[in-house]
Amino acid sequence: MQPTDEELVASVLAGQRSRFTDLVERYQGRLVNYLFRMLRNEQDAHDLAQEVFFKIYGALDRFDDRYRFSTWLFRVAQNAAIDRIRKRRLKVVSLSRPDDGEGDGGDWDLPSSDPTPYQDARNVERGAAIQQAIDELPWEYRELIMLRHYGELSYDEIATLKSMPLGTVKNKLFRGRQMLKEKLSDYLTD
Amino acid sequence: MMKPIDDDALHRLLDLDADGALGPGEQAELAARLAARPALAAEGRAWAGLHVLLRESRIAVRPGFARQVMEQLPAAPWENRLAGWHLPVALVTGLAAAAILLLGSARTLEHGALGTVLAVADFFQAAFLAGAGLIGASWRGAGMALEELIATSELNLWALAAGVLLINALFALLLRRPRARPAAAESDGRRRP
């Protein structure tokens, strides 16, 4: 049986530094994907994911094991990503689009010029359409969509992380996905 | 007979089903509703398609990422604290184990299987006696030093009395100090780094 996150944290704190690898391997995909959607740049997402793991490791003795490791990790990640976006915005403010006032602004051209896993033109186009559809969502829906579909957090975990009632999380996710469904309807036909 | 629900509620069920978030009861209810309204099947496929689209848009992590994180992982402040108390505890435990082993082997020769138990008892008795002896000697030494200090001059006696009073006042202050409130950052159940 796989050890739980909290058991792994306890092992690391007991001196088994190498057990932190298990936590990194367990969360790297979810964290990189979440940060990629936040930052819209694959290299930045990897760099920031690494920084987040460093931060988490440095503060591991302050983790309260009555709560979930995943929500702690993603809270740190979200704060780090928002800081990174603010710093970027300061650098490119003169080139940016007008701020929509919804959290992270829109300072970058889409689609991203980073290499994507999509090898053919149709997939590249589809990837760009998804990114654009997500970016056009109001922040309150967009952040939950990213946590659910890229951070792969459960509804309960998102409710804890955002200090929201479970019903509100479900409702916002439904509304957000409803908007995505409309925007991406060309890609959803039979 | 199922309670009628509006289209919005039905779409919520289709969405949650595509997200794998419906319980068995809700899944059965949705299946029954879909059977009653076959036109909704296409809508269900569209919801499922959206979830597949989102899943397929995930990117791959750079190969060797976890190894790179571990190679560059900086030492955490808590690691030094751990090392700070682990070493003395390990040393004392090791010495105690060695002492018990030595005593045990000697006692086993004399008393058989009971020897190890007796050895452990001997060890604790010896440790207790040594500790008591050290404390006794310390107090005796401190007493002698004080006696010598007081005997030298009357001023020393007054200085000592003032020192004792100051220490008592300090203890009283510490006892009256109010408890710190829990940090606000922990109110949501997490301590932020």
Interface residues (C-beta under 8 A of the other chain):
Chain A: L13 G15 R17 S18 F20 T21 V24 E25 Q28 G29 V32 N33 F36 E42 A45 H46 A49 Q50 F53 F54 K55 I56 Y57 G58 A59 L60 D61 R62 F63 D64 R66 Y67 T71 W72 R75 V76 T116 P117 R126 G127 I130 Q131 I145 R148 H149 Y150 Y155 T160 S163 K170 L173 F174 R177 Q178 L180 K181 L184 S185 Y187 L188 D190
Chain B: H11 R12 D15 L16 D19 A21 A42 R45 A46 W47 G49 L50 H51 L53 L54 R55 S57 R58 I59 A60 V61 R62 F65 A66 Q68 V69 M70 Q72 L73 P74 A76 P77 W78 E79 R81 L82 H86 E186 D188 G189 R190 R191 R192 P193
